[in-house]
């Protein structure tokens, strides 16, 4: 039974590479319908707390980035030589355990009447420069999401249909609302960075990644020092 069935779909990520685990909220459009708009600090804090605890569980974790209802975790076994990887790179265990732990940590921190649920996926990226591009992609998505949420908090859906980014900014300026002056974590997301001696901390003042490349370089290479 084990050889013919259980092991038949057992997959492993390649060794000596980067593994990105992205965890997303399931049905969060409904889950967040009655939460504070445009930015719910209670939700963000619960996401951050879940990410902090999951970083402590993941062998080889280098950095995590969160925005909206998702968190991306970067794992690597490139350095030091012979470094282990979480569950030896077993894809089934990585996705199932990461989603399970994050869901449990989130619900414990959020404390809502209705529990949230999360799914998980694994992406293998060989080059660190491509990992940085991936994180920039998610950050650009965060900026777009934050503008849409801010505009939706001040205008009806029909007023925004078909509007470009520039037009949404114009509409907000007309009401004296400036997206650029919103909190950094609302516009750009949050990072979970290594704090020394096995600890982790939330960074709510992360830069725009491609304007401060040294930030991700340091975050992704902390284990080399």
C-alpha positions in Angstrom: 0.0 0.0 0.0 2.8 2.4 0.9 4.9 1.8 -2.2 2.0 1.5 -4.7 -0.3 4.2 -3.4 1.0 6.4 -0.6 4.4 7.1 -2.2 3.1 7.4 -5.7 2.5 11.1 -5.5 5.1 12.0 -2.9 7.0 15.0 -4.4 10.1 16.8 -3.2 11.3 20.3 -4.1 14.9 20.4 -5.6 17.6 20.9 -3.0 20.0 24.0 -2.9 17.4 26.4 -4.1 14.7 28.9 -2.8 11.2 27.7 -1.9 8.4 30.2 -1.6 5.3 29.2 0.3 2.3 31.5 -0.2 -0.6 31.2 2.1 -3.9 32.8 1.1 -7.1 33.3 2.9 -10.0 31.1 1.7 -13.2 33.0 1.0 -11.9 36.1 2.8 -14.1 38.5 0.7 -16.9 37.1 2.8 -14.9 36.7 6.0 -13.9 40.4 6.0 -17.2 41.8 4.8 -18.0 43.4 8.2 -14.5 44.4 9.2 -13.1 47.9 9.5 -12.5 49.7 6.2 -10.3 50.5 4.4 -7.7 48.9 6.7 -8.4 46.5 9.5 -5.5 46.6 12.0 -7.0 43.7 13.9 -6.9 41.5 10.8 -3.4 42.6 9.9 -2.1 42.0 13.5 -3.6 38.5 13.5 -1.9 37.8 10.1 1.4 39.1 11.5 1.2 37.0 14.7 0.4 33.9 12.7 3.3 34.6 10.4 5.7 35.2 13.3 4.8 31.9 14.8 5.1 30.0 11.5 8.5 31.5 10.8 9.7 29.9 14.1 8.4 26.5 12.9 9.9 26.6 9.4 13.4 25.2 9.0 15.3 27.3 6.6 13.0 30.3 6.7 14.7 33.5 5.6 12.0 36.1 5.3 8.2 36.5 5.1 6.1 39.2 3.4 2.4 39.8 4.0 -0.3 41.9 2.5 -4.1 41.7 2.4 -5.1 38.1 3.2 -1.8 36.5 2.2 1.7 35.8 3.4 4.7 34.6 1.4 7.5 32.7 3.2 11.0 32.4 1.6 12.9 29.2 2.6 16.3 28.2 1.4 18.9 25.5 2.1 21.7 27.2 0.0 23.7 28.3 3.0 25.4 27.2 5.1 26.7 24.0 3.3 24.6 21.0 4.2 21.7 23.2 5.6 18.4 21.3 6.1 15.1 22.2 4.5 11.7 22.0 6.2 10.4 18.4 6.0 13.3 17.7 3.6 11.4 19.5 0.9 8.4 17.1 1.0 5.7 19.2 -0.9 2.7 17.5 0.6 3.9 18.0 4.2 5.0 21.6 3.5 1.6 22.7 2.1 -0.6 20.8 4.5 1.3 21.7 7.7 1.9 25.3 6.7 -1.8 25.9 6.0 -2.8 24.1 9.1 -0.5 25.9 11.4 -1.1 29.3 9.9 -4.9 28.7 10.2 -4.6 27.7 13.8 -2.3 30.6 14.8 -4.5 33.1 12.9 -7.7 32.0 14.6 -6.1 32.0 18.0 -4.9 35.6 17.5 -8.0 36.9 15.7 -10.6 35.4 18.1 -13.6 35.8 15.8 -16.8 33.9 16.1 -16.3 32.4 12.6 -12.9 30.8 12.0 -10.8 31.8 9.0 -9.2 29.2 6.7 -6.1 29.3 4.6 -4.6 27.3 1.7 -1.0 27.0 0.8 1.1 26.6 -2.4 4.8 26.0 -3.1 6.8 27.8 -5.7 10.5 26.9 -6.4 12.7 29.7 -7.6 16.4 29.0 -8.3 17.9 32.5 -8.3 17.7 35.0 -5.5 17.2 37.8 -8.0 14.0 36.1 -9.1 12.9 35.7 -5.5 13.3 39.5 -5.2 11.2 40.0 -8.3 8.5 37.7 -6.9 8.4 39.8 -3.6 8.2 43.0 -5.6 5.3 41.5 -7.6 3.4 40.8 -4.4 4.3 44.3 -3.1 2.9 46.0 -6.3 -0.2 43.9 -5.8 -0.4 45.3 -2.2 -0.2 48.9 -3.4 -2.9 48.3 -6.0 -5.1 46.6 -3.4 -4.6 49.4 -0.9 -5.6 52.0 -3.5 -8.7 50.1 -4.4 -9.7 49.6 -0.7 -9.2 53.3 0.0 -11.3 54.3 -3.0 -14.0 51.8 -2.1 -14.2 53.2 1.4 -15.1 56.7 -0.1 -17.0 55.8 -3.3 -19.7 53.5 -4.5 -18.7 50.5 -6.6 -20.4 52.0 -9.7 -18.3 55.2 -9.3 -15.1 53.2 -9.6 -15.9 50.7 -12.4 -13.5 51.2 -15.3 -11.5 53.9 -13.5 -7.7 53.9 -14.0 -5.3 54.2 -11.1 -4.7 57.9 -11.9 -8.5 58.5 -11.9 -8.9 56.9 -8.6 -6.2 59.1 -7.1 -8.0 62.1 -8.6 -11.3 61.1 -7.1 -9.7 60.7 -3.7 -7.9 64.0 -3.9 -11.3 65.6 -4.6 -12.4 64.5 -1.1 -9.1 65.6 0.5 -7.8 62.0 0.8 -4.2 61.3 -0.2 -3.2 57.7 -0.7 0.5 58.7 -0.4 0.0 59.8 3.1 -1.5 56.5 4.3 0.5 54.3 6.7 3.4 52.4 5.1 2.1 49.0 6.0 -1.3 49.8 4.4 0.4 50.8 1.1 3.3 48.4 1.0 2.6 45.4 3.3 4.7 44.1 6.2 7.8 42.0 6.5 8.8 39.4 9.0 12.6 39.7 9.5 15.1 37.8 11.6 15.9 39.5 14.9 18.9 37.5 16.0 19.2 34.5 18.4 16.3 32.6 16.6 13.9 35.5 17.0 11.6 37.2 14.5 10.0 40.6 14.4 7.4 42.4 12.3 8.6 45.3 10.2 5.7 47.7 9.3 8.0 50.3 7.7 9.4 48.3 4.8 10.6 50.2 1.8 9.6 49.8 -1.8 11.7 46.8 -2.7 13.1 47.9 -6.0 14.0 51.4 -4.6 16.0 49.9 -1.7 17.4 46.6 -2.9 19.7 46.4 0.1 16.7 45.6 2.3 15.8 42.3 0.6 19.5 41.5 0.1 20.0 41.7 3.9 16.8 39.9 4.8 17.3 37.0 2.5 21.0 36.5 3.4 20.8 36.8 7.2 21.9 33.2 7.6 25.2 33.9 5.8 26.4 36.3 8.6 
